[in-house]
Amino acid sequence: MFGNLGFGELMVILVIVLVLFGAKRVPEISASFGKGIREFKRNLNDIEHSVTTAATTPPVQEPARQAWAPLPPSQPVQGEMGAEPEREPKRLL
């Protein structure tokens, strides 16, 4: 059943657990143990799914890098002495 453990060995283990923790705590312990196993399996499946999808999807290619040219200096706006006008970014399209 569980490796090389037979029915007799499992009964001895269950009796020891019952004596150590009491009848009221055994269902709580087994429920939390089951929740822990479910959470572990869910995380393991999530990791396996992410690894397999990463291996099967083609890599995303990065767009070609654009060479940015510095903007030419602009003339000051009339009426604003000494104030520098804002530069507009160079449009690519």
C-alpha positions in Angstrom: 0.0 0.0 0.0 2.5 2.7 1.2 5.8 1.4 0.1 6.6 -1.7 2.2 4.1 -0.9 5.0 1.4 -3.5 5.4 -2.0 -3.3 7.1 -0.5 -4.2 10.6 2.2 -1.5 10.5 -0.4 1.2 9.4 -2.7 0.2 12.3 0.2 0.5 14.8 1.0 3.9 13.5 -2.6 5.1 13.7 -2.9 3.9 17.3 0.3 5.7 18.2 -1.0 8.9 16.6 -4.4 8.5 18.4 -2.7 8.1 21.7 -0.3 11.0 21.2 -2.8 13.6 19.9 -6.2 12.4 21.1 -9.4 11.6 19.3 -10.4 15.2 18.9 -7.2 16.4 17.3 -6.7 13.5 14.8 -9.4 14.8 12.2 -7.9 18.3 12.4 -4.4 17.0 11.8 -5.5 14.8 9.0 -7.4 17.7 7.3 -4.5 20.0 7.5 -2.2 17.3 6.2 -4.5 16.8 3.3 -4.6 20.5 2.6 -0.9 20.7 2.6 -0.6 17.8 0.1 -3.2 19.4 -2.2 -1.3 22.7 -2.1 2.0 21.0 -2.8 0.5 19.2 -5.8 -1.1 22.3 -7.1 2.2 24.3 -6.9 4.0 21.4 -8.5 1.5 21.3 -11.4 1.7 25.1 -11.8 5.5 24.9 -12.1 5.4 22.0 -14.5 2.8 23.9 -16.6 4.9 27.0 -16.7 8.1 25.1 -17.7 6.3 23.2 -20.5 4.7 26.3 -21.9 8.0 28.2 -21.8 9.7 25.3 -23.6 7.0 25.1 -26.3 6.3 28.8 -27.1 8.8 30.6 -29.4 10.9 33.3 -27.8 9.7 36.8 -28.2 12.0 38.8 -30.4 12.9 42.3 -29.3 12.2 45.1 -31.7 15.2 46.6 -33.5 16.8 49.4 -31.5 16.4 52.9 -33.0 19.3 55.3 -33.2 18.2 58.5 -31.6 19.6 61.7 -33.1 19.9 64.8 -30.8 17.4 67.5 -31.5 18.6 70.8 -33.1 18.5 73.8 -30.7 15.3 75.7 -31.1 14.8 79.5 -31.0 13.3 81.1 -27.9 9.6 81.9 -28.0 8.9 85.6 -28.5 7.7 87.4 -25.4 9.6 85.1 -23.0 13.0 86.5 -22.5 15.5 83.9 -21.5 13.0 81.1 -21.2 13.8 78.0 -23.2 11.0 76.5 -25.1 10.2 72.8 -24.6 11.7 70.5 -27.2 9.3 68.2 -29.0 10.5 64.6 -29.4 11.6 63.5 -32.9 8.7 61.6 -34.6 9.6 58.3 -36.1 6.6 58.0 -38.3 
